[in-house]
Amino acid sequence: MLLKNMLNDRFKSITIQQMEAIISLVEEGSFSRAAKLMLLTQPALTKNIKKAEECIGSRLVNRSSAGISLTPEGQIIYDYAKRVMKLRDEAKEKVLALNKNAGGNIYVSASTIPANYILPRVMSEFRKTNSDIKIFIKTADSEEAMNMVLENEVEMGFIGKKPLNKKLVAEPLWRDRLVLIVPKLHPWHKKKSITLPELLNEPFVIREKGSATRELFESYLKKTKSISLSQFNICCELGSSEAIKEAVIAELGVSVISIHAVSRELSQGLIFEVPIERCLMERKIYLIYKHQLDFRPFHKTFINYVKSHIP
């Protein structure tokens, strides 16, 4: 039993180069030609054959004046070595094909602003020249979108705030600006600007907690104006930019929202932008992914495209 175990352990030590040496020796018919084929010296080739025989525990090659022949054990090793080399070559071909192939699926999370108002336009243009790359987007608030990347539910994300988690790479992509919007019949709709004290008294519609839009608005007021949301006349809290727009159009109140979310409604005259005096609320939208993301060619194609796109 001990001898059998020792033989099994040695058998595991046979190498790819030793298998190639056996194949070359059989197919070339001499040590010198086999060594030349493998770009080895003849002593190095002989050493590979000897090491293989030690691993197997049997002689593999018969050497005689008539030439080279295989022992029964050598024939078995030769046959399996040929199969191993064939599998290696198939694996190589598949890896090369994968690297050459531009197509693939990309799984993305995105907060509401990039998901609803930027990425659809980006993907529409992207698909015109990259129809073999498919993008699957999960929409969530910024915190949830970031967690999807961290938990490997998706490969990358687009969010409206820079993450603090050191496991993530965050690349700034696009600029965004928060604007005050009012209904088309609101008394402010023709004003050049309003003040923050005026805004505090007006019925105000706000995004839910976890929204990057709300976080930016709240942070800006606290840091630059020493104002908290509790000082606002908040009449409703809603879970999406679409809901915010509909609430403002329906004259429920006014709100602060991304310029990307309201460009169409502003152009159609359904709502109006009213500047707030001495208030400039800007942010960047980030591409995020984990440091160890295995970038395929189609990932790089998509990322290079979104970096060049200006919404």
C-alpha positions, 0 to 999 in steps of 0.5 A: 500500500505504501509503495502504491501511495508513493507511486501515486504521489510521484505520478502527480509530478509529471509535467507538461514539458515531460509529456511534450518531450515524449510526444516529440520523441515518438513523432521525430523518432530520435532524441536529436530531432526531438530536442531541436523541435522543442528548442532544448539541448539533447541532454535536457530532452533526455532528462525530461524523459528520465524524469517522466519515467521516475514519475511513472515508475516504469520505463517508457521508451525502448532504445535500440539500434533499430530506433525508438519504440514505446513500452506499453506504459509509454504508449499509455502516457503518449496517448493521454499526453496527446489528449492533454495537449489537444485540450490545452490547444483548445483552451488557448483558442477559446481564450484568444477568441474571447479576447478578440470578441468585442461582444458580451453582456455588461451588468450595471446598477445606476441611481435614478438620474443616470439610469433614467435620463443619461444612460438611455441616450448613451446606450442608444448611440452606443448600440449603433456601433456596438450591437453585440454588447448588451447592457443590463441596468438595475435602477436604485438609489445611490446607496443601493446601487453602490451596494450592488457593486460591492456585493457583486450583483453587478459589475459597475455602477453610475451614481450621483455621489463619490463613494467612501468605500475603499474597495471601489474605484470612482471615476468622475464622468458627467456634471450635474446641477440641481435647479429649483422648479415651479409649476407654470402658473406659479407666481415665481415663474416669471421672476429672475430669482428668489431668495432662500428665505422665500423658499423656506415658506413655500410648500416643498416636495423632496426626494426620499432618504438615500437619494443622492439628489436629496443628500447634495441639497441637504449637505449644500444648505447645511455647509454653505447656508447653515440651514436644515431641511427641518426649516422647510415647509415639506409637504411630500416626500417622493421616491423618484424624479418622475414623481417629483416632476409630476407633483410640481406639474400638479401644483403640489409644491416646488422642488429642487431636482437635477437639470438632466431630469427636467430638460424636456419639461422645461423646453415644453413649458410645463414647469419653470426653472427659478434661480435661487440667489447665491446658490449653485448646487453642482455635483459629478456623476461617478462610474464605480467598480471594484478594484479587482474587476476583470475587464474584458474587451467589451467592458473597456469599449463601453467604459471608453465610450461613456467617458467620451460622452457629454450629456 
